[in-house]
Amino acid sequence: MNISVIIPTHNRVHSIGRAVESVLQQTLPATEIIIVDDGSTDNTAALIRKRFPGCCYLHQQNQGVSSARNRGIAAATGEWLAFLDSDDEWMPEKLAMQTAALKHNPGIHLCHTEEIWIRNGKRVNPMKKHAKKGGWIFQHCLPLCAISPSSVIIHRSLFEAVGLFDETLPACEDYDLWLRICAFYPTLFIEQPQIIKYGGHEDQLSRRHWGVDRFRIQALEKIIAHPELPPADRQAAAGMLIKKAGILAQGAIKRGRQTQADAYLAMQHRYQQLIQERCQ
């Protein structure tokens, strides 16, 4: 298997080295490592050129993580693509374990793994709502992002089938992609943790944007409108949108933003009608 590793980064000179080293230490080497620098203003470029001259280094103006990942996909030569956020790291057997699993399941084109969480320097246990699984997991993906981008290895044909990361979404772009994939394709899951995710730092996307369910709703509207989405999945997605719109409406009311609240309540009503029509 030819595997291209894509590492998007922005002003993470303090952690990008750890991420790249974890790829270089894989027991099954990657075909290539592509680092996409999304407009860093720190010393990222100098560090990469000095420590990792064998990597493909691409620089672009700051356009967001989706643009950076898509740039990496376009540049990649591998049939299989693996992503690693620049603040995470892989365990040494990650690519080897995923490759073996995929060879034993030739009909599956996406594999992800369990993960270890480190928050503010301490290991923490994910809550039940963050549980991972494999198979046909579309409805499992509806509440929250159920697949970590850093854990994924994916055949490029899936991008050709469902499209790339949505560059209009400032956050939850991974949630959006997994919905588009998992609605029509099964996934493979490795229960042994193969990535370490570091959290608690200020530059996480989830900390930059309030009410990230706003972006999940955009993704839900998109997948609900897909003409080939199975009816049961469409109803489940609409039900989740109704729930999230209600939460956002309550939040807007608390902040005194009645116009915003009214928009989410109207959205709730519209999708409640959709469910009723589909059930008749």
LUMLUM-134094 format. One line per field, with one value per residue (C-alpha): y, z, x. Coordinates in nm, 2 decimals, padded with zeros to 4 digits. Each point is the difference from the previous one (the first is absolute). Layout:
N
c2	Y_...
c3	Z_...
c1	X_...
END
This chain:
280
c2	00.00_00.34_00.24_00.37_00.18_00.35_00.23_00.34_00.25_00.37_00.16_-00.32_00.00_-00.13_-00.33_-00.06_-00.17_-00.25_-00.08_-00.05_-00.21_-00.24_-00.06_-00.06_-00.25_-00.22_-00.36_00.01_00.31_00.24_00.06_00.37_00.27_00.32_00.29_00.28_00.32_00.21_00.34_-00.04_00.31_-00.19_-00.20_-00.30_00.03_00.02_-00.30_-00.22_00.09_-00.07_-00.31_-00.16_00.08_-00.33_00.12_00.18_00.35_00.21_00.35_00.20_00.31_-00.07_-00.16_-00.25_-00.36_-00.13_00.19_-00.13_-00.36_00.04_00.14_-00.30_-00.24_00.17_-00.03_-00.36_-00.29_-00.28_-00.21_00.01_00.32_00.05_00.32_00.12_00.33_00.18_-00.01_-00.38_-00.30_-00.36_-00.32_-00.19_-00.28_00.22_-00.04_-00.36_-00.10_00.19_-00.14_-00.35_00.05_00.15_-00.28_-00.24_00.21_00.09_00.15_00.27_00.33_00.19_-00.12_00.19_-00.09_00.06_00.29_00.11_00.34_00.24_00.32_00.26_-00.26_-00.27_-00.31_00.01_-00.25_00.10_00.01_-00.26_00.24_00.00_-00.38_-00.12_-00.30_-00.15_-00.13_00.21_00.28_00.29_00.04_-00.03_00.29_00.24_00.14_00.07_-00.06_-00.38_-00.03_00.18_00.13_-00.10_-00.36_-00.04_-00.18_00.04_-00.11_00.30_-00.14_00.11_00.36_-00.04_-00.14_00.24_00.31_00.16_00.18_00.29_00.31_00.22_-00.15_00.17_-00.30_-00.35_-00.06_-00.35_-00.06_00.10_-00.23_-00.30_00.04_00.01_-00.31_-00.21_00.05_-00.22_-00.19_-00.23_00.07_-00.21_00.06_-00.10_-00.02_00.03_00.37_00.11_00.38_00.24_00.31_00.30_00.26_00.29_00.25_00.33_-00.05_-00.29_00.07_-00.09_00.28_00.26_-00.02_00.02_-00.23_-00.25_-00.17_00.28_-00.17_-00.35_00.13_00.11_-00.34_-00.17_00.22_-00.10_-00.38_00.01_00.16_-00.29_-00.18_-00.34_00.01_-00.29_00.10_-00.12_00.19_00.31_-00.01_-00.05_00.29_00.23_-00.10_00.09_00.33_00.08_-00.07_00.21_00.29_00.00_00.01_00.29_00.18_-00.02_00.13_00.29_00.09_00.00_00.24_00.23_-00.08_-00.05_00.03_-00.28_-00.21_00.05_-00.13_-00.32_-00.05_00.04_-00.25_-00.24_00.03_-00.05_-00.33_-00.12_00.04_-00.19_-00.29_00.00_00.00_-00.29_-00.20_00.03
c3	00.00_-00.09_00.29_-00.02_00.34_00.01_00.29_00.00_00.24_00.10_00.26_00.18_-00.01_00.36_-00.10_-00.38_00.07_00.23_-00.26_-00.29_00.22_00.08_-00.37_-00.07_00.29_-00.16_-00.03_-00.34_-00.17_-00.19_-00.37_00.06_00.26_-00.12_00.24_-00.09_00.18_00.01_00.03_00.31_00.13_00.25_-00.09_-00.14_-00.34_00.14_00.23_-00.28_-00.24_00.26_00.17_-00.27_-00.34_-00.14_00.05_-00.26_00.14_-00.15_00.12_-00.07_00.14_00.30_-00.14_00.28_00.07_-00.27_-00.27_00.13_00.01_-00.35_-00.13_00.15_-00.17_-00.34_00.04_00.13_-00.22_00.22_-00.06_00.38_00.20_00.37_00.20_00.31_00.17_00.10_00.37_00.01_-00.04_-00.12_00.18_-00.19_-00.12_-00.13_-00.38_00.03_00.19_-00.22_-00.32_00.13_00.10_-00.34_-00.19_00.20_-00.09_-00.36_-00.05_00.26_-00.09_00.33_00.32_00.33_00.34_00.37_00.16_00.32_00.13_00.17_00.14_00.15_00.04_00.17_-00.15_00.02_-00.09_-00.28_00.09_-00.14_-00.26_-00.15_-00.04_-00.34_-00.20_-00.35_-00.25_-00.13_00.24_-00.16_00.28_00.26_-00.17_00.03_00.36_-00.01_-00.21_00.04_-00.20_00.08_-00.32_00.15_00.03_-00.36_-00.30_-00.30_-00.36_-00.23_-00.20_00.29_-00.06_-00.36_00.10_00.27_-00.05_00.20_00.34_-00.01_00.00_00.09_00.35_00.25_00.24_00.00_-00.35_00.10_00.14_-00.34_-00.19_00.21_-00.05_-00.37_00.00_00.27_-00.16_-00.28_00.10_00.30_00.22_00.16_00.37_00.19_00.37_00.11_00.03_-00.27_00.04_00.28_-00.01_00.20_00.11_00.23_-00.20_-00.12_-00.37_-00.03_-00.25_00.25_00.22_-00.27_-00.09_00.22_-00.06_-00.23_-00.05_-00.25_-00.23_00.07_-00.10_-00.33_-00.05_00.10_-00.25_-00.27_00.06_00.06_-00.35_-00.16_-00.23_00.06_00.38_00.14_00.15_00.35_00.00_-00.13_00.28_00.26_-00.14_00.00_00.36_00.10_-00.18_00.18_00.33_-00.08_-00.13_00.33_00.20_-00.20_00.02_00.38_00.00_-00.22_00.23_00.30_-00.18_-00.10_-00.37_-00.08_-00.38_00.01_00.22_-00.23_-00.29_00.18_00.12_-00.36_-00.11_00.27_-00.12_-00.36_00.07_00.23_-00.29_-00.22_00.24_00.01_-00.37_-00.04_00.26_-00.18
c1	00.00_00.13_-00.09_00.04_-00.01_-00.14_00.08_-00.17_00.14_-00.02_00.23_00.08_00.38_-00.02_-00.17_00.05_00.33_-00.16_-00.27_00.25_00.23_-00.29_-00.05_00.37_00.00_-00.27_00.09_-00.16_00.14_-00.23_00.06_00.02_-00.06_-00.17_00.00_-00.24_00.09_-00.32_00.16_00.21_00.18_00.23_00.31_-00.18_00.16_00.35_-00.06_-00.13_00.28_00.26_-00.13_-00.21_00.14_-00.14_-00.36_-00.20_-00.06_-00.27_-00.08_-00.32_-00.18_-00.21_-00.32_-00.10_00.06_-00.24_00.19_00.33_-00.12_-00.14_00.33_00.17_-00.24_00.06_00.37_00.00_00.11_-00.12_-00.30_-00.07_00.00_00.06_-00.04_00.18_-00.08_00.32_-00.09_-00.05_00.23_-00.02_00.10_00.28_-00.23_-00.28_00.05_00.11_-00.32_-00.23_00.16_-00.03_-00.37_-00.08_00.16_-00.23_-00.30_00.05_-00.34_00.05_00.17_00.01_00.17_00.03_00.13_-00.06_00.19_00.17_-00.10_00.25_-00.16_00.23_00.27_-00.21_-00.17_-00.38_-00.26_-00.25_-00.36_-00.24_-00.13_00.35_00.00_00.14_-00.13_00.02_-00.25_-00.29_00.03_-00.19_-00.25_00.27_00.17_-00.30_00.05_00.37_00.31_00.05_00.32_00.33_00.17_00.34_-00.11_-00.12_00.14_-00.23_00.00_00.00_-00.29_-00.23_00.10_-00.08_-00.34_-00.11_00.22_00.28_00.00_-00.25_00.20_-00.30_-00.02_00.24_-00.05_-00.17_00.14_00.09_-00.35_-00.14_00.23_-00.07_-00.37_00.04_00.22_-00.17_-00.35_00.11_00.32_00.09_00.30_00.26_00.09_00.32_-00.08_00.37_00.09_00.24_00.00_00.06_-00.22_00.11_-00.26_-00.05_00.20_-00.14_00.04_-00.24_-00.28_-00.26_00.12_00.01_-00.37_-00.31_-00.29_00.17_-00.33_-00.07_00.24_-00.13_-00.34_00.14_00.14_-00.33_-00.20_00.24_-00.03_-00.37_-00.04_00.20_-00.25_00.15_00.01_-00.20_-00.34_00.09_00.33_-00.18_-00.25_00.28_00.20_-00.31_-00.07_00.36_-00.03_-00.32_00.17_00.31_-00.21_-00.20_00.32_00.13_-00.33_00.00_00.36_-00.09_-00.30_00.23_00.24_-00.29_00.03_-00.37_00.04_00.25_-00.21_-00.30_00.20_00.09_-00.35_-00.13_00.26_-00.12_-00.36_00.10_00.18_-00.28_-00.23_00.24_00.00_-00.38_-00.03_00.25_-00.19_-00.34
END
